[in-house]
Amino acid sequence: MDPTQTSSLDAGHAAWRTEMLDHAGTTLLIASPPYPGSGDDHRAGVRDLAGRSLHQCGAMLLRGLRKGTVSDFNDFAASFGHELLSYEFGSTPRSRIEKGVYSSTEYPAHQWIPQHNEQSYTLKWPLKIWFFCDNPPDVGGETPIADSRQVYRRLDPALRATFKRKGLMYVRNYGNGLDVPWQRVFHTSDKVVVEAYCRAQSIQWEWRDDGELRTRQLCQSEACHPTTGERVWFNQAHLFHVSGLEPATRDALLAAVGEADLPRNVYYGDGTPIEVAALDEIRGVYRELSLTFRWHDGDILLLDNMLTSHGRAPFKGKRRILVAMTEPYPTP
């Protein structure tokens, strides 16, 4: 992960200092403002930078802006013409900090969160995702990124063809102390509301005898970016599949509830098992392409969610990275 270019870019009528990091085809533009100021002060320059660069590099880190509050971040992320989205049908625990701003995934600090494109396990997702470093961790805690175009190109064409032909079926079992309760996922305790949402999103649902919920949804393995026209690898099969769990956790879950009742799992769209070797190949490609950077206090990261995946490294110390999402796609 070495800088390949340092330059000044005329954005918003003033020169921003920019640095491009590149690792195996994954790139990150780091941009610092030409003079001190808040995100609001530099909104025009950020808009120009994103318009010029984001569809090429897929990721842009704003460093050196005067750090604001969570409300300032909310306003800044929402000021680019798109309302901030709620975290609907989430697959991981998060806390709503304020309207449109959420905590990053609340998994234990010692765990890796694998690379993923946000909500690529559904048929509707945000095109943009913003991150705000409100408190950098003492050690680790990076947010590695990987270029989804490069992932697609590096994978065996035969593997891609199989995934595309068969599609993917995500199976989720909510609650029971093992996963996020369905009431939290759907933001309601009304089963009628849940069923209406599932019906609208082509999700199959099943109410179990204990009152808990099981869902199944058929989804894509790849997608076409609506602006660039490029093919991207766009799913979470490697993350949802039981083989992605730590061996001790996997064995304990299978012994306790069996495969059918696992909190999360994924199959080919016809219900047949996905080969672990194929998933290991996908994980290996993500490892090869992942680019990491250290968080600085007040950093703001903007990702094109289709062009760039993200994850989380283990960490020590207090870590507070906040998230906001915009631009639902496909457009309602």
C-alpha positions in Angstrom: 0.0 0.0 0.0 2.3 2.8 -1.2 1.3 6.3 -2.4 1.6 6.4 -6.2 0.7 10.1 -6.7 0.8 13.3 -4.7 -0.6 16.4 -6.3 -2.7 19.5 -6.0 -6.2 19.3 -7.5 -8.2 22.5 -8.3 -11.6 21.8 -6.7 -14.0 24.5 -5.7 -11.6 27.2 -7.0 -8.9 26.3 -4.5 -6.1 23.6 -4.7 -6.7 20.6 -2.6 -3.7 18.4 -1.7 -4.3 14.9 -2.9 -2.6 11.6 -2.5 -3.6 8.4 -4.3 -2.9 5.1 -2.5 -2.9 2.0 -4.6 -2.8 -1.7 -3.6 -3.3 -4.4 -6.3 -5.7 -2.2 -8.2 -7.7 -1.0 -5.2 -7.2 2.8 -4.9 -8.0 5.4 -2.3 -7.9 9.2 -2.9 -6.8 11.1 0.3 -7.7 14.8 0.0 -6.9 17.6 2.3 -8.5 21.1 2.1 -6.5 24.1 0.9 -7.3 26.1 4.1 -8.8 25.3 7.5 -12.5 24.9 7.8 -15.4 22.6 8.4 -17.1 20.2 6.0 -19.7 22.9 5.4 -17.0 25.4 4.4 -15.6 23.0 1.9 -18.8 21.4 0.5 -18.3 22.8 -3.0 -14.8 21.5 -3.2 -15.8 18.0 -1.9 -18.6 17.9 -4.4 -16.2 18.7 -7.2 -13.7 16.1 -6.0 -16.3 13.4 -5.8 -17.7 14.3 -9.2 -14.2 14.0 -10.8 -12.8 11.1 -8.9 -15.2 8.8 -7.1 -16.3 6.7 -10.1 -12.7 6.1 -11.0 -11.2 5.3 -7.6 -14.4 4.3 -5.7 -13.1 5.7 -2.4 -12.3 9.1 -1.1 -10.9 10.0 2.3 -11.3 13.6 3.5 -8.5 14.4 6.0 -7.8 17.8 7.7 -11.3 19.2 7.9 -12.2 20.8 11.2 -13.9 18.1 13.2 -17.6 18.7 13.9 -20.3 17.0 15.9 -22.4 14.0 14.9 -25.1 16.5 13.9 -22.5 18.3 11.7 -21.7 14.9 10.0 -25.4 14.2 9.5 -25.9 17.6 7.9 -22.7 17.3 5.7 -23.6 13.8 4.4 -27.1 14.9 3.7 -26.1 18.1 1.9 -25.2 16.4 -1.4 -28.8 16.2 -2.7 -29.9 12.9 -1.2 -31.7 12.1 2.0 -29.9 9.9 4.5 -31.3 6.3 4.5 -32.5 4.3 7.5 -30.8 1.0 8.1 -33.6 -1.3 6.9 -33.4 -5.1 7.0 -30.0 -4.9 8.6 -28.0 -8.1 9.2 -25.8 -6.9 12.0 -26.3 -5.1 15.3 -26.1 -1.3 15.1 -27.3 1.7 17.2 -29.1 4.7 15.7 -27.1 7.7 16.9 -29.5 10.2 15.3 -31.6 10.4 12.2 -29.6 8.9 9.4 -26.5 8.2 11.4 -25.6 4.8 12.9 -22.8 3.1 14.7 -20.7 0.8 12.7 -21.3 -2.9 13.2 -21.2 -3.7 16.9 -19.2 -6.9 16.8 -16.6 -7.7 19.5 -13.3 -5.8 19.1 -11.2 -9.0 18.6 -13.2 -10.1 15.5 -12.6 -9.3 11.9 -15.5 -8.2 9.8 -15.0 -9.5 6.3 -15.1 -7.3 3.2 -18.6 -6.6 2.0 -20.7 -4.1 0.0 -23.4 -2.7 2.2 -26.7 -4.6 1.9 -25.6 -6.6 -1.1 -27.5 -9.5 0.4 -30.7 -7.7 -0.7 -32.3 -6.4 -3.9 -32.0 -2.8 -2.8 -28.9 -1.0 -1.4 -27.3 2.4 -0.9 -25.1 3.7 -3.7 -23.0 5.8 -1.3 -21.8 5.2 2.2 -20.2 7.8 4.5 -17.9 7.0 7.5 -17.0 9.5 10.2 -14.1 8.9 12.6 -15.4 10.3 15.9 -12.7 8.4 17.9 -9.9 6.4 16.4 -8.9 3.2 18.2 -5.6 2.9 20.0 -4.5 -0.1 17.9 -5.9 -1.6 14.7 -9.5 -1.0 13.9 -8.8 -0.1 10.2 -11.6 -0.2 7.6 -10.0 -2.1 4.8 -11.4 -1.5 1.3 -11.3 -3.5 -1.9 -12.3 -2.6 -5.5 -15.4 -4.7 -6.5 -14.4 -4.4 -10.2 -11.1 -6.0 -9.5 -12.7 -8.7 -7.3 -14.9 -9.6 -10.3 -12.0 -9.6 -12.7 -9.7 -11.7 -10.4 -12.3 -14.5 -9.8 -12.3 -17.6 -12.0 -14.8 -17.0 -14.8 -16.3 -20.4 -14.3 -17.0 -19.6 -10.6 -18.6 -16.3 -11.7 -20.7 -18.1 -14.3 -22.0 -20.6 -11.8 -22.9 -18.0 -9.2 -24.7 -15.8 -11.9 -26.6 -18.8 -13.3 -27.8 -20.1 -10.0 -28.1 -16.9 -8.0 -28.0 -16.9 -4.2 -30.5 -17.6 -1.5 -29.9 -16.0 1.9 -31.6 -17.7 4.9 -32.0 -15.9 8.2 -33.3 -17.0 11.5 -33.9 -14.1 13.9 -33.7 -13.8 17.7 -33.5 -16.7 20.1 -30.5 -15.0 21.6 -28.4 -15.9 18.6 -29.0 -13.1 16.2 -30.6 -9.6 16.0 -34.4 -9.9 16.9 -36.8 -9.4 14.0 -38.4 -6.5 15.9 -35.1 -4.6 15.7 -34.4 -5.6 12.1 -37.8 -4.5 10.8 -38.2 -1.6 13.4 -41.6 -2.9 14.4 -43.3 -5.5 16.6 -46.3 -5.8 14.3 -46.1 -9.0 12.2 -48.4 -7.5 9.6 -45.9 -4.7 8.9 -43.1 -7.3 8.6 -45.1 -9.3 6.1 -45.9 -6.2 4.1 -42.2 -5.3 3.9 -41.2 -8.8 2.9 -43.9 -9.0 0.3 -42.7 -5.7 -1.2 -39.0 -6.8 -1.2 -39.7 -10.4 -2.6 -38.6 -12.0 0.7 -40.2 -15.3 1.7 -41.1 -15.4 5.4 -42.1 -18.1 7.8 -43.4 -17.6 11.4 -42.1 -20.4 13.5 -44.0 -22.1 16.4 -42.0 -20.1 19.0 -43.0 -16.8 17.4 -39.6 -16.2 15.8 -39.1 -15.5 12.1 -37.3 -17.2 9.3 -36.7 -15.4 5.9 -35.3 -16.5 2.5 -34.4 -14.2 -0.3 -33.1 -14.8 -3.8 -30.4 -12.2 -4.8 -27.7 -11.4 -7.3 -24.1 -12.5 -7.2 -22.9 -9.6 -9.4 -24.3 -6.3 -10.6 -23.7 -3.5 -13.2 -22.9 -0.1 -11.9 -25.6 2.3 -13.1 -23.1 5.1 -14.1 -19.9 3.4 -15.2 -21.5 0.3 -16.7 -18.8 -1.9 -15.1 -19.5 -5.3 -13.7 -18.9 -5.7 -10.0 -18.9 -8.7 -7.6 -21.8 -7.8 -5.4 -22.9 -10.3 -2.7 -22.2 -11.5 0.8 -22.0 -15.3 0.2 -18.6 -15.6 1.7 -19.8 -13.6 4.8 -23.2 -15.3 5.4 -22.0 -18.9 4.8 -21.5 -21.0 7.9 -17.9 -21.7 6.7 -17.0 -18.1 7.5 -17.5 -18.6 11.2 -14.6 -19.4 13.5 -14.4 -23.2 13.8 -15.3 -23.3 17.5 -18.3 -21.0 17.0 -19.5 -22.9 13.9 -19.3 -26.3 15.7 -21.1 -25.0 18.8 -23.9 -23.5 16.7 -24.4 -26.6 14.6 -24.4 -28.8 17.7 -27.0 -26.5 19.4 -29.4 -25.7 16.6 -28.5 -27.5 13.4 -27.9 -26.1 10.0 -31.5 -25.2 9.2 -31.8 -22.9 12.3 -28.4 -21.1 12.0 -28.8 -17.4 12.4 -27.5 -16.8 8.9 -26.5 -19.0 6.0 -26.5 -18.9 2.2 -27.1 -21.4 -0.6 -27.3 -21.3 -4.3 -30.6 -20.0 -5.5 -31.9 -23.5 -6.1 -31.2 -24.4 -2.5 -28.1 -26.6 -3.2 -24.9 -26.1 -1.1 -22.2 -23.7 -2.2 -18.8 -25.3 -2.4 -16.5 -24.2 0.4 -13.6 -24.1 -2.0 -15.4 -21.5 -4.1 -16.0 -19.3 -1.0 -12.4 -19.7 0.0 -11.3 -18.5 -3.4 -13.5 -15.4 -3.0 -12.1 -14.7 0.5 -8.6 -15.1 -0.9 -9.2 -12.5 -3.6 -10.5 -10.1 -1.1 -7.4 -10.6 1.0 -5.2 -9.9 -2.0 -6.9 -6.7 -2.9 -7.6 -5.2 0.5 -6.1 -1.7 1.1 -5.8 -0.4 4.6 -5.2 3.0 6.1 -5.0 4.3 9.7 -8.0 6.4 10.9 -7.2 10.0 12.1 -9.6 11.8 14.4 -12.2 13.6 12.3 -11.6 11.7 9.0 -14.5 11.4 6.7 -14.6 8.5 4.2 -16.9 8.3 1.2 -17.3 5.1 -0.7 -19.2 4.2 -3.9 -20.9 1.2 -2.3 -21.0 -0.7 -5.6 -17.4 0.0 -6.7 -15.8 -0.5 -3.3 -16.3 -3.0 -0.4 -15.3 -2.4 3.2 -14.6 -4.4 6.3 -13.1 -3.9 9.8 -9.9 -5.1 11.5 -9.7 -6.1 15.2 -8.8 -3.3 17.5 -7.9 -2.2 21.0 -9.2 0.9 22.8 -12.3 3.0 22.2 -13.3 3.0 18.5 -16.2 5.1 17.3 -16.8 5.1 13.6 -20.2 6.4 12.5 -22.0 5.6 9.2 -24.5 7.3 7.0 -26.0 5.9 3.7 -27.5 7.7 0.8 -29.0 7.1 -2.7 -31.2 4.0 -2.7 -30.7 1.8 -5.8 -32.5 0.6 -7.8 -34.4 3.9 -7.6 -37.9 3.5 -6.2 
